[in-house]
Amino acid sequence: MSPQPRRPYDRRGCIILTGGMPMNVTLIGMPGCGKTTIGRRLAQETGMRFLDVDQAIMAQEGRSLAQIIQEEGDEGFRAVENRVVASLDTDHTVLSTGGSVIYGAEGMAHLREISRVVYLHAAPEVLQHRLRDLRARGVTIHPGQSFLDLYRERTPLYERYADVVVDIEGRNIVQLSRDIRRKLRF
């Protein structure tokens, strides 16, 4: 009798990445692209856990994102976000990040080490239509900077860190979850 082929799962049923690490999936992208909604659906369909990184930041800090930005400024918020992200210790989890996560080099290096990173892409017009008050949503944007300026600043960073890019336009949550699973091969 020949031995069974080794499955890409650990003893807890977590999918294993090449190199033996338990797999997480991290969703990145601009505010309004659906990271949280799609992340919850993907977690449900795959049996993975779900973690909203913004919620983790607020729980650890005891303040809302808007309060952190108001009290510490954009750069202070990004430092907090980077610290929290770099300290995440999770497996078999879909992580939904804040749009500014890509500014934290240590945090992004950690996410790339523990997960596959999926960039949810949409045109700026689509995103701007979905958003209202950026500051109230906890979006870090410099005074005088337009949404389009922010989009142009962040897009190359999302592309740099992404293992996979998924275009969200004209597709529903079921289609997007299926596309992510297909591209990640699970």
N, C-alpha and C positions, 0 to 999 in steps of 0.2 A: 504494500500500500504506500503510495507516494504521499509526502507531507502536504498538508493544506497550504496554499499560498498565503503568505503573510498579508493580513488585511491592513489598510491604512487607518486603523483606529487604535486608541489606547484602551486600557482595561475599563475605563469609564464610558466608552463608546464615543469619545471625541475624535473627530477627524484629525489625522496627523499630516502635517506639512512635510515636504522633503527635508531631511535633517532631523526628523523625529520630534518636532515641536507640535503641541496641540494647536489646532487651527482656530483662529478668530477671523472675523471679517470686519474690516473697518470701512465705514462709509464717510467720504469726504465730499465737499462741494459747497457752493454758495448757499447763503440763507435762502430758504424757500424752494430748494430743489427736492425736498421730500425725504431727507435722510432718516428722520425719525419714523415717519409713516412706512417707508419702504423697509427700514430696519426691523420694525416690529413684525411686519409680514414675513420677511425672510427668516427671522428667528422662529416664528410659528411654524413655517413650512419645513424647516430643517431640524426642528427639535433643539435648536441652540437657545442659549439665554440671550437677553437683550439688555444693553446698557446704554443709556443716554448720557454721554460724557458731560453735557451741560448740567444735568441733574446731579452727577457725581461732584462736580465743581461746587455747586450751590450747597450740597450737603456737607462737604468738607469745610467750606468757608463760612457757612451759616448766613449767607447773604445771597440776594438775587444777582444775576449777571449784571443787570443795570446798576445795582448798588456798588458792585465791585468796580465797574467802569467809572462810575461817578466819583468814588472815593480814591481810586488808585490810578485812574486814567487808562487809556488804551494800552500803553506799554505795560503798566502794572497788571492789568487783566491778562495780557498775553503771557506774562511771567508766571502768574498763578496757573493759567491753563496749561502751560508747558510743564510746570512742576507736577500737576495732578496727572496729566497724560503720561509723563515719563515714569510715574510710579504705579500705573495700572498693572494689576496682577490678576489676569483672568484667562480662561480658556473656554473653548466651545461657546463663544459669545459673539454676537453681532453688536458692534460698537457704532453708535451714531455720534459723530463729533460736531463741534461748533465749526462754523465756517472759517474762523481764524486759526484753527489748529495748525495749519500749514506754516505759520510763522515761527513755530517752536521747533528748532532743529533737534533737540534732545527728545522731545515728545514724538516727533515724526520718525526718528530713527528707532525708537522703542516700538512704535506701532508697526513699522515695517519688519521688525524682528519677530513680533508675536502674531502677526496677522497678514492677510492679503488685503491690500488697500484698493477700494473701488471708488472711483471718481464719478459722481452723478452729475453729468453735464447738461446744461440747458443754455439757450441763448439769453442774453441779458434782458431782452424785451419780455420774455416769458417769466423770468424771475421777478422783474420789477413790477409786473402786473399782479403777482401774488403777494408782494410785500407792501406794508404800509409804513409805519414808523420804525426805522431801523434801530434807533437808539433804544426804544422801548423793548425791542426784541433782543437787546444785548449785543448788537452788532458793533464791532469796533471799526469806526470810520473816522478819518481825520476831519477837522473842521474845514469846510469848503470843498471837500472831496465829494464828487458825485458818485452815484451807484455805478455808473459806467466806468469811472476811473477805478473804483474798487474792484470791479469785475476784471478789468484789464490787468490790474496789479496781481490779483490772485490766480488767474487762470494758468499762467506758466508754472506756478508752484503746485497746483493741483495735478497738472499733467506730469510734473517731475516725480512726484511721490506715488502716483497711481500705478498699480500693477495691471489694472483693468479700467477702461473707460466705458461707461454706459450712458447713452443719450436718452434722456427722459421724455423728450418732447413727443406728444401725440400718442403716448403709451400709458396704459393703466397699470396699477400696482401689481396685478397678477402677471402681466407681461414683463414688467421690470424685474420682479423677483425671479421669474423663470430665466430671464436673460442673464442675470447675475449668477445664478446657479450653473447655467450652461457654460459661461465664460470661466468660472472657477472650477468647473468639472466636478460638481457634487450635487 
